[in-house]
Amino acid sequence: MTDNGKSQARTAAYKGWFDLSVLILAHLLLFPLWILLWTGIPILIWLGDRGPVFYRQQRMGKDGKPFIVLKFRTMIVDAENQGPSWTTDDDPRVTRVGKILRRTALDELPELINIWKGNMSFVGPRALDLNEQRILEDLIPGFEKRLRIRPGLTGLAQIFDKTDDPLEKYRYDMEYLQKLSPLLDARLLVLSVWNTVIAQWDCRSGKI
């Protein structure tokens, strides 16, 4: 690891206690809401087509170590066998419940389990599909540096990159690595919660 990488690792040392504190406090303060979400969403997904509630996929984690991400299913069963792996605007494979979950980012609620297990953080670079990560590493020199820290549920790129352009994603992620701090993470979490309240996630013109 380079000196810059070691410095970033030391700077990111706060993330362990920060993530755990947010996870515990949020569930204690909003316990009734969590019960409603953890029971209501699975029921709605199952009632939609009697299919599986959860979706699992391998994603690239910190230092290039793959892990299994857990999400609420937002697409029809076997969607990956019926079209491209990247979804687009008005993709017919996205279910009615899935559209709401994507707009509010509630489909990513199960990723809290990944945070608890230490695979992810609340704030950080987005965890990409293994193939997407490897393709972008070939296209953009240094793209792998964005995963010097654990990937995040939200982050600068997730909030501010409206086009999902790989170069913009990389620029935002590297900017985040340079500015790591609990205050920045808290600010990004507040913006993320607001996006969920007003259902403004996944409004990008390309892949969603």
N, C-alpha and C positions, 0 to 999 in steps of 0.2 A: 504494500500500500504506500502511495506517495505521501509526502508531508502534508499536502493539501487534503488528501483523503483521511489521514489521521486526525487532522484538525477538525474536519467535518464530523468525524465519528465522535470526537470529544464534545463538540457543540451539540450533537443530537442526543447526548446522554440523558437529557431531561425527558425525552419522549416516553420512557418507561413509566415514570411516576405520573406524568401528565395524562397519558392515555388511561391508566388505571383509575386516576382520580375522576376524570370525566365520565368514564364508564360507570363507576359506582354511584357518583353523585346524581347523574342523570336518571339512573334507574330508581334511586331512592326518592328523588323529588317528583318524578313523573311516573310512579309505579302504575297507577290506573291506566294511563295512556299506553304504556308498554304492554300491559295485559290485553288491551283492546287491539293493538297492532299485531301482536304475536298470535292472537287467536282469530281475529277478523280477516286478516289478509289470507292466511292459508285456506280458510273456509271459502272465501270468494274465488280463489284460484281453482280449488277443487270443484266447486259448483259450476264453474265456467265450462269445463270439458271433462271432468272426472279424471284428469291427468295428474302427474306428480306435482307436488307443491314446490319442491326445490330443484335448482339447476346447479350442477357442479361442473367446473372447468379448471384445467391446469393454467395457472398464470405464472409469470416470471416474478420472483421475489427479490429480496435484498441480495446483492452480490451474485445475481444470476442463478439463485437457487429456486427451482419451481415449487409451487405449493398448490393445493386445491382450494379454490375460492367457492364459497357457498352463497347463492343468491335465490330470491324468489323467482320462479319461472314466469316469464312474460311473453313467451312465444308458444305456438302450438307444439304439440309433441312431435319429436323428430324433425324440428324445423331446419336443422343443419343439413339434413338429407334432402330438403326441398328448396334449397336456394343458397345464395352466397352466405359466407360466415359473417359478413358485415351487413348490418341492417341499414336501411335507408328510410327516408321520409315516406310515410304511408305504406310501410311494408305490410302486406296482407297476412304475414305470419305472426305479427304481434296481436295478442288477444285484446279484448276490450278492457279487461282488468289490467293487462300488461301495459296498455297505453297510459293509464292513470299512474301505475307504479313507476313507470319511467319518468313521467313528468314531475313526479314528486321525489324521485330517487329512492322510494321506499322498497324497490326491488333489491336494493343493496343492504337492507336492514340485517340479513343474516351474516353479513361480513363482520358484524360485531363479534361473532364467534371467532373469526380469524384474528381480530384485534386481541381478544382475550387469550388466544393461543400463542400470540407473539409473531404471527406471520405478517400482520399489517399494523399500521398506525392509523390514527384518526386523520392525520394530515400528512401528505407526501405525494410523490409521483404516482400516477395511475398504474396499477398492475395490469400489464398487457398480456394478451394471449401469447403463448410461446412463439408461434410462427410469426406473429406481427412484430414482436420484440426483436427477433433474429433478423427479419427482413429490414427493419429500420436501422439496426446496428450496421448492416451492410451498406445501407444508403447514406447514413449520417455518421461521420467519424465522431467517436466519443459518446455516442448515444447510450452506451452501457453505463456511463458515469452517473446517469440519473438515478440508478438503483444502488447508490452507495449507502442509502438509508432504506428503511422498510417502506414499501409502497403504501399509499394512503387511501382512505375512503373518500377524501376530498383533497383539494390542493389548488395552487395557483392556476395550473393548466385546466383542471376540471371546471373551475369557476369562470375563468376569463378567456379561454380559447374557444371561441364560438364556431370556428370553422373545422376544428379537429385536424388542423394541418400539422404534420409531424415535426416540421421545423419550429413552429410556434410552440408545440408541446415541449420540445426539447429546450427551447429558450426559457419558457416559464419554469420548467423543472429545475434548470440550472440556476435560475434566479432565486428560486426557493432555497436551494442548497446553500446559496451565499448568504441568505437572510434568516436562516433558521433561528427561531426563538419561540418561547411559550406565548408571548404576546401576539406574534404573527399567527400562530396556530389558533389561538382563541378568536382572533378576528376572522379568520377563514371559516371557522366553525360557525360563527354567528351568521356570516353571509350564506353559508350552506343551509342552515336551518331556515333562513328567510326564503331562499330559493325553493325549499320544500313547501313552505307555507303557501307561497303564491304559485306553486306548480310551474316553475320556470327552468327546470332541468331538461336536458335533451331537446333544446330548441335549435340545435345546429342544423345547417342546411345539408349536411352529408350524412355520414355514418352516425348512428345513435346507439 
